[in-house]
Amino acid sequence: MRKFLTALIVIPLGLILVAFAVANRHFVTVSFDPFIANDPSLEITLPLFLLLILVAAIGVFAGGCAVWFGQRHWRRAARRHEADARAARGELADLRAQAVAARPESQRLPTPIGVGLYGPVGRDKQRATL
């Protein structure tokens, strides 16, 4: 289903892009010299469709970088909370081990035979493993 939806989006988008490229294949000159408009020292000549696609790609990249830098606070907080949770799990395991070791032997309940950690062990009426 996912491949179908991808093809449903990519194929028409590719056809539109090809039609756009064919319709805008004439060359344009882009100048990067703001001071001399008549004879710029830095200019590039390329097809219009290529220029527009490059500008769009640069915009997507710049937007992605801006979002990534904007979310650094949340990533840092997530790392800090993960470290705190890992430390709390370790401390909880130590406390549980101490509590089990401190409990007298007479208070410990024996584990019944045929009963596992999550309930009875064996098979049900249809012979499925419990």
BATILUM-72313 format. One record per atom (N, C-alpha, C): residue number from 1; residue in three letters; x, y, z; atom name. Coordinates in Angstrom, 2 decimals. Atoms other than C-alpha are relative to their C-alpha. Last residue first. Layout:
BEGIN
{NUM, ALA, {X, Y, Z}, CA},
...
This chain:
BEGIN
{130, LEU, {0.42, -1.13, -0.83}, N},
{130, LEU, {0.60, -20.37, 28.06}, CA},
{130, LEU, {1.19, 0.86, 0.32}, C},
{129, THR, {-0.87, -0.28, -1.12}, N},
{129, THR, {1.55, -22.62, 25.17}, CA},
{129, THR, {-0.49, 1.22, 0.75}, C},
{128, ALA, {-0.84, -1.17, 0.26}, N},
{128, ALA, {-1.36, -23.63, 22.97}, CA},
{128, ALA, {0.82, 0.30, 1.25}, C},
{127, ARG, {-1.43, 0.36, -0.01}, N},
{127, ARG, {-2.61, -27.20, 23.44}, CA},
{127, ARG, {0.90, 1.17, -0.40}, C},
{126, GLN, {-0.32, 0.17, 1.41}, N},
{126, GLN, {-6.23, -26.23, 22.56}, CA},
{126, GLN, {1.49, -0.32, -0.19}, C},
{125, LYS, {0.79, 1.11, 0.56}, N},
{125, LYS, {-7.25, -26.83, 26.18}, CA},
{125, LYS, {0.30, -0.26, -1.46}, C},
{124, ASP, {1.42, -0.09, -0.25}, N},
{124, ASP, {-4.41, -24.67, 27.52}, CA},
{124, ASP, {-0.72, -1.15, -0.71}, C},
{123, ARG, {0.79, -0.12, 1.21}, N},
{123, ARG, {-0.73, -25.55, 27.72}, CA},
{123, ARG, {-1.48, 0.10, 0.38}, C},
{122, GLY, {0.52, 1.26, 0.52}, N},
{122, GLY, {1.90, -25.18, 30.39}, CA},
{122, GLY, {-0.76, 0.26, -1.27}, C},
{121, VAL, {-0.82, 0.44, 1.10}, N},
{121, VAL, {3.06, -22.38, 32.64}, CA},
{121, VAL, {-0.53, -1.34, -0.45}, C},
{120, PRO, {-0.25, 1.43, 0.14}, N},
{120, PRO, {0.56, -20.62, 34.83}, CA},
{120, PRO, {0.82, -0.32, -1.25}, C},
{119, GLY, {1.17, 0.85, -0.10}, N},
{119, GLY, {0.96, -16.91, 35.39}, CA},
{119, GLY, {0.35, -1.45, -0.24}, C},
{118, TYR, {1.22, -0.67, 0.47}, N},
{118, TYR, {3.35, -14.09, 34.48}, CA},
{118, TYR, {-1.23, -0.89, 0.07}, C},
{117, LEU, {0.01, -1.40, -0.43}, N},
{117, LEU, {6.48, -15.09, 36.44}, CA},
{117, LEU, {-1.31, 0.67, -0.35}, C},
{116, GLY, {-1.12, -0.85, 0.40}, N},
{116, GLY, {5.86, -18.76, 35.97}, CA},
{116, GLY, {-0.17, 1.40, 0.53}, C},
{115, VAL, {0.43, -1.39, 0.11}, N},
{115, VAL, {3.57, -21.18, 37.74}, CA},
{115, VAL, {1.24, 0.83, -0.31}, C},
{114, GLY, {0.91, -0.17, 1.13}, N},
{114, GLY, {4.00, -24.91, 37.19}, CA},
{114, GLY, {-0.51, 1.41, -0.16}, C},
{113, ILE, {-0.44, 0.74, 1.17}, N},
{113, ILE, {5.50, -25.51, 40.64}, CA},
{113, ILE, {-1.04, 0.18, -1.10}, C},
{112, PRO, {0.70, 1.25, 0.27}, N},
{112, PRO, {4.60, -22.81, 43.11}, CA},
{112, PRO, {0.51, -0.66, -1.28}, C},
{111, THR, {0.61, -0.06, 1.32}, N},
{111, THR, {7.31, -20.25, 43.91}, CA},
{111, THR, {-0.69, -1.33, -0.28}, C},
{110, PRO, {-0.56, 0.92, 0.99}, N},
{110, PRO, {7.95, -20.24, 47.63}, CA},
{110, PRO, {-0.74, 0.14, -1.33}, C},
{109, LEU, {0.98, 0.99, 0.44}, N},
{109, LEU, {6.98, -17.10, 49.51}, CA},
{109, LEU, {0.66, -0.94, -1.02}, C},
{108, ARG, {-0.03, 0.20, 1.44}, N},
{108, ARG, {9.71, -15.24, 51.31}, CA},
{108, ARG, {-0.96, -1.11, -0.38}, C},
{107, GLN, {1.03, -0.81, 0.66}, N},
{107, GLN, {8.71, -14.21, 54.80}, CA},
{107, GLN, {-0.04, -0.20, -1.50}, C},
{106, SER, {1.33, 0.53, -0.33}, N},
{106, SER, {10.62, -17.07, 56.50}, CA},
{106, SER, {-1.11, 0.77, -0.70}, C},
{105, GLU, {0.30, 1.17, 0.83}, N},
{105, GLU, {13.86, -16.16, 54.70}, CA},
{105, GLU, {-1.41, -0.52, 0.26}, C},
{104, PRO, {-0.36, 1.29, -0.60}, N},
{104, PRO, {13.95, -12.71, 56.29}, CA},
{104, PRO, {-0.48, -1.16, -0.88}, C},
{103, ARG, {1.19, 0.72, -0.43}, N},
{103, ARG, {13.68, -9.72, 53.92}, CA},
{103, ARG, {0.43, -1.35, 0.61}, C},
{102, ALA, {0.30, -0.34, -1.39}, N},
{102, ALA, {16.91, -7.70, 53.82}, CA},
{102, ALA, {-1.21, -0.77, 0.53}, C},
{101, ALA, {-1.06, 0.54, -0.86}, N},
{101, ALA, {18.19, -9.39, 50.63}, CA},
{101, ALA, {-0.31, 0.25, 1.47}, C},
{100, VAL, {0.10, 1.46, 0.04}, N},
{100, VAL, {14.89, -8.79, 48.83}, CA},
{100, VAL, {1.03, -0.62, 0.92}, C},
{99, ALA, {1.22, 0.38, -0.70}, N},
{99, ALA, {14.85, -5.15, 49.93}, CA},
{99, ALA, {-0.17, -1.52, 0.03}, C},
{98, GLN, {-0.21, -0.16, -1.43}, N},
{98, GLN, {18.49, -4.64, 48.93}, CA},
{98, GLN, {-1.22, -0.44, 0.80}, C},
{97, ALA, {-0.93, 1.06, -0.41}, N},
{97, ALA, {17.85, -6.09, 45.46}, CA},
{97, ALA, {0.28, 0.08, 1.50}, C},
{96, ARG, {0.75, 1.27, -0.02}, N},
{96, ARG, {14.79, -3.87, 45.09}, CA},
{96, ARG, {0.89, -1.15, 0.44}, C},
{95, LEU, {0.90, 0.00, -1.17}, N},
{95, LEU, {16.81, -0.82, 46.12}, CA},
{95, LEU, {-0.81, -1.28, 0.09}, C},
{94, ASP, {-0.81, 0.18, -1.20}, N},
{94, ASP, {19.58, -1.65, 43.61}, CA},
{94, ASP, {-0.87, -0.06, 1.25}, C},
{93, ALA, {-0.45, 1.38, -0.01}, N},
{93, ALA, {17.05, -2.13, 40.80}, CA},
{93, ALA, {0.85, -0.29, 1.23}, C},
{92, LEU, {1.13, 0.84, -0.36}, N},
{92, LEU, {15.41, 1.17, 41.69}, CA},
{92, LEU, {0.39, -1.46, 0.05}, C},
{91, GLU, {0.21, -0.17, -1.44}, N},
{91, GLU, {18.77, 2.96, 41.63}, CA},
{91, GLU, {-1.16, -0.86, 0.48}, C},
{90, GLY, {-1.10, 0.67, -0.70}, N},
{90, GLY, {19.53, 1.56, 38.18}, CA},
{90, GLY, {-0.16, 0.07, 1.51}, C},
{89, ARG, {0.21, 1.45, 0.15}, N},
{89, ARG, {16.11, 2.55, 36.88}, CA},
{89, ARG, {1.09, -0.78, 0.72}, C},
{88, ALA, {1.09, 0.39, -0.89}, N},
{88, ALA, {16.54, 6.06, 38.36}, CA},
{88, ALA, {-0.28, -1.50, -0.10}, C},
{87, ALA, {-0.52, 0.00, -1.37}, N},
{87, ALA, {19.95, 6.45, 36.67}, CA},
{87, ALA, {-1.07, -0.44, 0.99}, C},
{86, ARG, {-0.92, 1.13, -0.09}, N},
{86, ARG, {18.49, 5.41, 33.29}, CA},
{86, ARG, {0.57, -0.10, 1.41}, C},
{85, ALA, {0.81, 1.22, -0.07}, N},
{85, ALA, {15.56, 7.79, 33.78}, CA},
{85, ALA, {0.89, -1.23, 0.14}, C},
{84, ASP, {0.65, 0.05, -1.32}, N},
{84, ASP, {17.91, 10.68, 34.59}, CA},
{84, ASP, {-0.81, -1.28, 0.16}, C},
{83, ALA, {-1.06, 0.31, -0.97}, N},
{83, ALA, {20.05, 9.89, 31.53}, CA},
{83, ALA, {-0.58, -0.09, 1.41}, C},
{82, GLU, {-0.35, 1.41, 0.20}, N},
{82, GLU, {16.92, 9.78, 29.34}, CA},
{82, GLU, {1.08, -0.43, 0.98}, C},
{81, HIS, {1.05, 0.81, -0.63}, N},
{81, HIS, {15.74, 13.07, 30.84}, CA},
{81, HIS, {0.27, -1.49, -0.16}, C},
{80, ARG, {-0.12, -0.15, -1.45}, N},
{80, ARG, {19.07, 14.74, 29.99}, CA},
{80, ARG, {-1.05, -0.86, 0.72}, C},
{79, ARG, {-1.19, 0.73, -0.44}, N},
{79, ARG, {19.05, 13.37, 26.44}, CA},
{79, ARG, {0.15, 0.06, 1.52}, C},
{78, ALA, {0.28, 1.42, 0.12}, N},
{78, ALA, {15.45, 14.54, 25.95}, CA},
{78, ALA, {1.19, -0.84, 0.43}, C},
{77, ALA, {0.86, 0.38, -1.11}, N},
{77, ALA, {16.28, 18.00, 27.32}, CA},
{77, ALA, {-0.32, -1.50, -0.05}, C},
{76, ARG, {-0.83, -0.03, -1.21}, N},
{76, ARG, {19.21, 18.32, 24.89}, CA},
{76, ARG, {-0.83, -0.44, 1.21}, C},
{75, ARG, {-0.87, 1.17, 0.07}, N},
{75, ARG, {16.99, 17.25, 21.98}, CA},
{75, ARG, {0.89, -0.08, 1.24}, C},
{74, TRP, {0.81, 1.19, -0.29}, N},
{74, TRP, {14.33, 19.75, 23.03}, CA},
{74, TRP, {0.84, -1.27, -0.06}, C},
{73, HIS, {0.40, -0.03, -1.41}, N},
{73, HIS, {16.81, 22.64, 23.25}, CA},
{73, HIS, {-0.77, -1.27, 0.36}, C},
{72, ARG, {-1.11, 0.52, -0.80}, N},
{72, ARG, {18.35, 21.66, 19.90}, CA},
{72, ARG, {-0.33, 0.01, 1.48}, C},
{71, GLN, {0.44, 1.08, -0.89}, N},
{71, GLN, {14.97, 22.05, 18.21}, CA},
{71, GLN, {1.11, -0.52, 0.89}, C},
{70, GLY, {1.06, -0.46, -0.89}, N},
{70, GLY, {15.68, 25.45, 16.66}, CA},
{70, GLY, {-0.45, -1.06, 0.99}, C},
{69, PHE, {-0.61, -0.85, -1.02}, N},
{69, PHE, {18.98, 24.25, 15.22}, CA},
{69, PHE, {-1.04, 0.51, 0.99}, C},
{68, TRP, {-0.89, 0.85, -0.80}, N},
{68, TRP, {17.21, 21.39, 13.43}, CA},
{68, TRP, {0.66, 0.81, 1.10}, C},
{67, VAL, {0.82, 0.80, -0.91}, N},
{67, VAL, {14.39, 23.67, 12.29}, CA},
{67, VAL, {0.88, -0.84, 0.91}, C},
{66, ALA, {0.61, -0.92, -0.98}, N},
{66, ALA, {16.83, 26.20, 10.84}, CA},
{66, ALA, {-0.85, -0.77, 1.01}, C},
{65, CYS, {-1.04, -0.40, -0.96}, N},
{65, CYS, {18.87, 23.45, 9.18}, CA},
{65, CYS, {-0.58, 0.91, 1.08}, C},
{64, GLY, {-0.30, 1.15, -0.84}, N},
{64, GLY, {15.75, 21.98, 7.58}, CA},
{64, GLY, {1.06, 0.31, 1.04}, C},
{63, GLY, {1.11, 0.18, -0.93}, N},
{63, GLY, {14.69, 25.40, 6.35}, CA},
{63, GLY, {0.22, -1.17, 0.94}, C},
{62, ALA, {-0.09, -1.07, -1.00}, N},
{62, ALA, {18.12, 26.03, 4.83}, CA},
{62, ALA, {-1.12, -0.12, 1.03}, C},
{61, PHE, {-1.15, 0.27, -0.86}, N},
{61, PHE, {18.06, 22.63, 3.08}, CA},
{61, PHE, {0.12, 1.05, 1.10}, C},
{60, VAL, {0.36, 1.16, -0.83}, N},
{60, VAL, {14.53, 23.18, 1.74}, CA},
{60, VAL, {1.14, -0.31, 0.97}, C},
{59, GLY, {0.99, -0.43, -0.99}, N},
{59, GLY, {15.50, 26.66, 0.54}, CA},
{59, GLY, {-0.42, -1.13, 0.92}, C},
{58, ILE, {-0.73, -0.77, -1.01}, N},
{58, ILE, {18.66, 25.35, -1.15}, CA},
{58, ILE, {-0.95, 0.49, 1.09}, C},
{57, ALA, {-0.78, 0.95, -0.79}, N},
{57, ALA, {16.56, 22.73, -2.94}, CA},
{57, ALA, {0.78, 0.71, 1.10}, C},
{56, ALA, {0.93, 0.74, -0.87}, N},
{56, ALA, {14.03, 25.36, -4.06}, CA},
{56, ALA, {0.76, -0.98, 0.90}, C},
{55, VAL, {0.45, -0.93, -1.04}, N},
{55, VAL, {16.82, 27.61, -5.37}, CA},
{55, VAL, {-0.96, -0.69, 0.96}, C},
{54, LEU, {-1.10, -0.21, -0.95}, N},
{54, LEU, {18.37, 24.68, -7.21}, CA},
{54, LEU, {-0.39, 0.94, 1.13}, C},
{53, ILE, {-0.12, 1.22, -0.79}, N},
{53, ILE, {15.02, 23.74, -8.78}, CA},
{53, ILE, {1.13, 0.13, 1.02}, C},
{52, LEU, {1.12, 0.06, -0.94}, N},
{52, LEU, {14.43, 27.34, -9.88}, CA},
{52, LEU, {0.07, -1.25, 0.88}, C},
{51, LEU, {-0.14, -1.06, -1.00}, N},
{51, LEU, {17.89, 27.66, -11.42}, CA},
{51, LEU, {-1.10, -0.09, 1.05}, C},
{50, LEU, {-1.06, 0.44, -0.91}, N},
{50, LEU, {17.59, 24.31, -13.16}, CA},
{50, LEU, {0.22, 1.02, 1.11}, C},
{49, PHE, {0.55, 1.05, -0.85}, N},
{49, PHE, {14.22, 25.31, -14.65}, CA},
{49, PHE, {1.04, -0.49, 1.01}, C},
{48, LEU, {0.89, -0.54, -1.02}, N},
{48, LEU, {15.69, 28.61, -15.87}, CA},
{48, LEU, {-0.53, -1.09, 0.92}, C},
{47, PRO, {1.43, 0.04, 0.35}, N},
{47, PRO, {18.55, 26.99, -17.72}, CA},
{47, PRO, {-0.87, 0.46, 1.17}, C},
{46, LEU, {0.54, 1.36, -0.08}, N},
{46, LEU, {22.04, 28.18, -16.71}, CA},
{46, LEU, {-1.48, 0.02, -0.37}, C},
{45, THR, {1.08, 0.18, 0.98}, N},
{45, THR, {24.31, 31.20, -17.09}, CA},
{45, THR, {-0.44, -1.45, 0.05}, C},
{44, ILE, {0.15, 1.38, 0.44}, N},
{44, ILE, {26.44, 32.23, -14.12}, CA},
{44, ILE, {-1.19, -0.07, -0.95}, C},
{43, GLU, {1.31, 0.32, 0.56}, N},
{43, GLU, {27.78, 35.62, -13.09}, CA},
{43, GLU, {-0.01, -1.45, -0.45}, C},
{42, LEU, {0.41, 1.34, -0.40}, N},
{42, LEU, {30.63, 37.01, -11.02}, CA},
{42, LEU, {-1.43, -0.24, -0.49}, C},
{41, SER, {-1.19, 0.84, -0.05}, N},
{41, SER, {32.50, 39.97, -12.46}, CA},
{41, SER, {-0.35, -1.44, 0.38}, C},
{40, PRO, {-0.31, 0.56, -1.31}, N},
{40, PRO, {29.33, 41.76, -13.54}, CA},
{40, PRO, {1.24, -0.91, -0.06}, C},
{39, ASP, {-1.06, 0.98, 0.24}, N},
{39, ASP, {29.40, 43.85, -16.71}, CA},
{39, ASP, {0.42, -0.62, 1.34}, C},
{38, ASN, {-0.23, 0.18, 1.44}, N},
{38, ASN, {26.23, 45.97, -16.90}, CA},
{38, ASN, {1.01, -1.10, -0.32}, C},
{37, ALA, {1.10, 0.73, 0.62}, N},
{37, ALA, {25.03, 45.56, -13.28}, CA},
{37, ALA, {0.26, -0.30, -1.47}, C},
{36, ILE, {-0.13, -0.24, 1.43}, N},
{36, ILE, {28.25, 46.52, -11.51}, CA},
{36, ILE, {-1.05, -0.85, -0.71}, C},
{35, PHE, {-0.48, -1.34, 0.27}, N},
{35, PHE, {27.69, 46.93, -7.76}, CA},
{35, PHE, {0.09, 0.33, -1.49}, C},
{34, PRO, {1.03, -1.02, -0.20}, N},
{34, PRO, {25.48, 43.95, -6.79}, CA},
{34, PRO, {0.44, 1.40, -0.43}, C},
{33, ASP, {-0.72, -1.25, -0.24}, N},
{33, ASP, {27.77, 41.33, -8.36}, CA},
{33, ASP, {-1.02, 1.12, 0.16}, C},
{32, PHE, {-0.24, -0.08, -1.44}, N},
{32, PHE, {26.17, 37.88, -8.05}, CA},
{32, PHE, {0.80, 1.24, 0.37}, C},
{31, SER, {-1.16, -0.79, -0.40}, N},
{31, SER, {24.62, 37.95, -11.52}, CA},
{31, SER, {0.09, 0.04, 1.52}, C},
{30, VAL, {0.17, -0.44, -1.38}, N},
{30, VAL, {22.29, 35.23, -12.81}, CA},
{30, VAL, {1.30, 0.69, 0.41}, C},
{29, THR, {-1.27, -0.35, -0.63}, N},
{29, THR, {22.12, 34.80, -16.57}, CA},
{29, THR, {-0.29, 0.57, 1.38}, C},
{28, VAL, {0.03, -1.30, -0.66}, N},
{28, VAL, {19.13, 32.96, -17.99}, CA},
{28, VAL, {1.37, 0.22, 0.64}, C},
{27, PHE, {-1.07, -0.36, -0.92}, N},
{27, PHE, {19.00, 30.12, -20.48}, CA},
{27, PHE, {-0.20, 1.39, 0.56}, C},
{26, HIS, {-0.85, -1.08, 0.50}, N},
{26, HIS, {15.80, 28.82, -22.07}, CA},
{26, HIS, {0.99, 0.42, 1.10}, C},
{25, ARG, {-1.37, 0.43, 0.26}, N},
{25, ARG, {14.56, 25.44, -20.86}, CA},
{25, ARG, {0.90, 1.10, -0.56}, C},
{24, ASN, {-0.88, -1.07, -0.46}, N},
{24, ASN, {11.40, 26.66, -19.17}, CA},
{24, ASN, {1.47, -0.36, -0.22}, C},
{23, ALA, {0.58, -1.32, 0.28}, N},
{23, ALA, {8.60, 24.67, -20.88}, CA},
{23, ALA, {0.96, 1.14, 0.35}, C},
{22, VAL, {0.11, -0.18, 1.46}, N},
{22, VAL, {10.63, 21.45, -21.06}, CA},
{22, VAL, {-0.52, 1.39, -0.33}, C},
{21, ALA, {-1.34, -0.11, 0.57}, N},
{21, ALA, {11.70, 21.71, -17.42}, CA},
{21, ALA, {-0.05, 0.24, -1.50}, C},
{20, PHE, {-0.55, -1.30, -0.40}, N},
{20, PHE, {8.15, 22.44, -16.24}, CA},
{20, PHE, {1.38, 0.21, -0.62}, C},
{19, ALA, {0.71, -1.01, 0.80}, N},
{19, ALA, {6.81, 19.47, -18.21}, CA},
{19, ALA, {0.51, 1.40, 0.31}, C},
{18, VAL, {-0.49, 0.13, 1.38}, N},
{18, VAL, {9.50, 17.25, -16.65}, CA},
{18, VAL, {-0.68, 1.03, -0.90}, C},
{17, LEU, {-1.36, -0.51, 0.04}, N},
{17, LEU, {8.67, 18.53, -13.16}, CA},
{17, LEU, {0.59, -0.06, -1.41}, C},
{16, ILE, {0.10, -1.46, -0.10}, N},
{16, ILE, {4.93, 18.01, -13.69}, CA},
{16, ILE, {1.39, 0.62, -0.08}, C},
{15, LEU, {0.53, -0.48, 1.28}, N},
{15, LEU, {5.58, 14.46, -14.89}, CA},
{15, LEU, {-0.11, 1.52, -0.01}, C},
{14, GLY, {-1.06, 0.11, 1.00}, N},
{14, GLY, {7.80, 13.79, -11.86}, CA},
{14, GLY, {-0.45, 0.50, -1.36}, C},
{13, LEU, {-0.95, -1.05, -0.31}, N},
{13, LEU, {5.11, 15.09, -9.49}, CA},
{13, LEU, {1.16, -0.01, -0.99}, C},
{12, PRO, {0.52, -1.30, 0.48}, N},
{12, PRO, {2.52, 12.92, -11.23}, CA},
{12, PRO, {0.95, 1.16, 0.28}, C},
{11, ILE, {0.16, 0.00, 1.47}, N},
{11, ILE, {4.78, 9.84, -10.79}, CA},
{11, ILE, {-0.61, 1.30, -0.50}, C},
{10, VAL, {-1.27, -0.27, 0.70}, N},
{10, VAL, {5.92, 10.63, -7.24}, CA},
{10, VAL, {-0.18, 0.08, -1.51}, C},
{9, ILE, {-0.47, -1.37, -0.20}, N},
{9, ILE, {2.49, 10.99, -5.56}, CA},
{9, ILE, {1.21, 0.31, -0.89}, C},
{8, LEU, {1.11, -0.90, 0.30}, N},
{8, LEU, {0.64, 7.89, -6.76}, CA},
{8, LEU, {0.43, 1.46, 0.14}, C},
{7, ALA, {0.08, -0.11, 1.46}, N},
{7, ALA, {3.94, 5.99, -6.82}, CA},
{7, ALA, {-1.09, 0.98, -0.40}, C},
{6, THR, {-1.20, -0.70, 0.44}, N},
{6, THR, {4.41, 6.73, -3.12}, CA},
{6, THR, {-0.03, 0.20, -1.51}, C},
{5, LEU, {0.18, -1.42, -0.32}, N},
{5, LEU, {0.80, 5.78, -2.42}, CA},
{5, LEU, {1.22, 0.82, -0.42}, C},
{4, PHE, {1.04, -0.53, 0.88}, N},
{4, PHE, {1.26, 2.47, -4.26}, CA},
{4, PHE, {-0.20, 1.50, 0.24}, C},
{3, LYS, {-0.62, -0.20, 1.31}, N},
{3, LYS, {4.55, 1.79, -2.50}, CA},
{3, LYS, {-1.00, 0.58, -0.99}, C},
{2, ARG, {-0.87, -1.16, -0.08}, N},
{2, ARG, {2.84, 2.35, 0.85}, CA},
{2, ARG, {0.67, 0.29, -1.34}, C},
{1, MET, {0.83, -1.19, 0.00}, N},
{1, MET, {0.00, 0.00, 0.00}, CA},
{1, MET, {0.87, 1.26, 0.00}, C},
